[in-house]
Amino acid sequence: MNERPGPHLKGRFFQVRLDYVREYYGYEALAELMAALPERERAQLESLHPDNWYPFRSLNALDRLIAELLAPNDPGLFERLGAMSARHRADLLGSHARLVNVHGFLSRLVEEHPHNHDFGRVTYRRLGFNEGEVRAFGFPESDEVFCRGARGFLRAAVELLTGGPVELREGMCQCRRQPSCLYRLSWPPTDADSP
């Protein structure tokens, strides 16, 4: 049972954002970002631990602040933040990333969802050798910023595994008051995706 009010997710999502700012904008920009945060949010991030739980709303507020301060009028920022999460994930796989079966990777993401989020459910369905469908539903709060980051994560993760362009189509979105977020992905065939 969740004793924390509202939906929460693990600190690693916040860490990726801070790493993104440091890598692409520098330490001065990171200091500016931290100074612009409300005191409570800043205190949370100063003692950030990747395995602790933090409010979902705080992540979306952080993403919006990054956009406002560092990338105004840049509609691709949120997808790049999601892609940075995929890069972090692929770094854990090292040189073996191209040997990982995409279907297995996406299925594993589904299994790990409750370990990283205390809200919603995610399912994965294989549609063919090089096509699959990720569905997220039951989120008590929805936010377009998070959905755009999810698109960036999924596209970049599959690109890192396959080395090729990935087509991602969003069929539904909870932000549009639809029952789920539905992402259909297709990618170039790889040896790892053979039957």
N, C-alpha and C positions, 0 to 999 in steps of 0.2 A: 504493500500500500504506500502510495506517495504521500509523505507528510509535508512536502514542499508545496506551497501554493503556486498554481499555474504550471505550465509545461517547462521542463528543464532539459538541458543536454550537457554533454561533457565539455570540459575546459579545452580539449584539443581543438575544437572548432574556433575558439577565440585565439588560441595560439597561432593557428594558421593565418588569421587576419593580421595579427601583429607581425608575424614573419613576412607577410606580403608587403606591408607598409615599409618595414625595415629594408627589405631587399630591393624594392622598386622606387622608394622615395627617400630612403636614408634615415639615419638616427634622429636628425633634427625634425623631420616630419613626424616620426613616431613620438617624440617629446611633445610636439604641438598637438597631436591627436590626444595623447594622455591628458594634457593640460585642459583640453576642451571638454573632456568627459565630466559629467556630474560627479561630485565627490564620492558617492557610494559606488558608482560604476568604476571609478578610477581605483578605489581601494580594492575592489574585487580583482581587477586585472593586475594590480601590483603584487598580489599574493596568489596569482593564477597557478593552478595545478591541473595538468591535462586530464586527470581521472576524477576530479571533483565535479559536482553538478552546479550549473549556472542557469539563470533564467533565459528561456528562448527569446523573450522580448529584448533582453539585453544584447544578444547577438545581432538581431535585426537592427537595433538602434546603433550599434557599433558600425555595422555595414553602411548605414545611412550617413553616419558622421564621416566615415572614410570618404564616401562619395562627395559629401558637401565640402569637405576641407581640401581634398586632394585630387578629385576627379569630377568636378562639376560638369554637368551636361555630357557625361560619358555613359551612354546606356549599356556598354559592354562590361562595366566594372564588376557588377555582381556575378556575372558568369566567370570572369577571370578569378574572382575570389574563390568560387567553387572549383575552378580548375586547379588553383593552388592546393586545395585539399587533395585533389587527385594526385598531384605531383608528390605530396608528402606520402601518400599511400603507396605510390609506385616506388618511391625511394626505399621503402621497406622491402620491396621485392628484389631490388638491386638489378643485376644483369640478367636475372631470370624472368623479368617482367614479360618478355615476348613469348615465353614458354607457358604462360598461365592461360588456361582456357577461359575465355570471356564469360561463358555461361556459369562456370564454377565461381568466378570472381563475383559476378552479380548475385548469384545465389548466396554466397558468403556474406555479402553486404546485407541481405535480408536477415540472415541469422544474427548478425551483429547489431542490427537496429536497436533492439531493446537494451543492449549494453551501452549504447551511446545516446539514446533518447528515452525519456520516460513517458513518451506520448506517441500516439498513432501506431499504425502498422504499415509494413511494406511487404509486397509480394513480388516474386519474379516468375515469369513464364517464358520458356523457350519457344520461339515461333519457327525456328529453322536452324540450319547450321550456323548462319551468321546473322541472326535476327532474334531479338527478344523484347520483352515488355516489362517495365517496372511500374508498379502501381503503389501509390502512397495514399492512405486514407485514415479517417478517424482522428485527424489533428484537431485539438480543441481550439486552436488559434491557427489562422492561415495568414501568410504574409507574402506578397509578391516577391520581396527581396529574397526570401528563403527559397522560393520556387525557382527563381532565376539562378541562384547559386547551385541548386540541385541540378539544373540543366547543364551548367558549366562543369560540374563535377562528373556527371555521367558521361558526357561527350569526351572530356579530357581523359578520364580513366580508361575508356575503351580505346581511344587513340593511342595512349601510352602502351596498352597491351598489344595492339595490332600494328601500330606504325602507319596506319592508313586513315583516310578521312572517314568520319563517322556521320551518318545521317541520324538526326534525332528529331522526332515529331512529337509534339505535345498534343494529345487527343483531348484531354480534360484537365481542369485545374480547380482545386478547392477554393482558390481565390475568386473564381467565377461562380461560386456557389454550386459547383458540381460535386458529385459524391467522392471523387478522388482526383489525384494528380496522376495522369497516365502518360508515360514516356515510352515510345516505341523507338528502338535503336536498331540500326543495321550497320554492318562493318564489312570490310574486305575479308574474304576467307583467309584463315591462317592454319598452319599445321596443327596448332593446339586445339582448334575447333573441329577437327576431323572426327567422324563418328568412332 
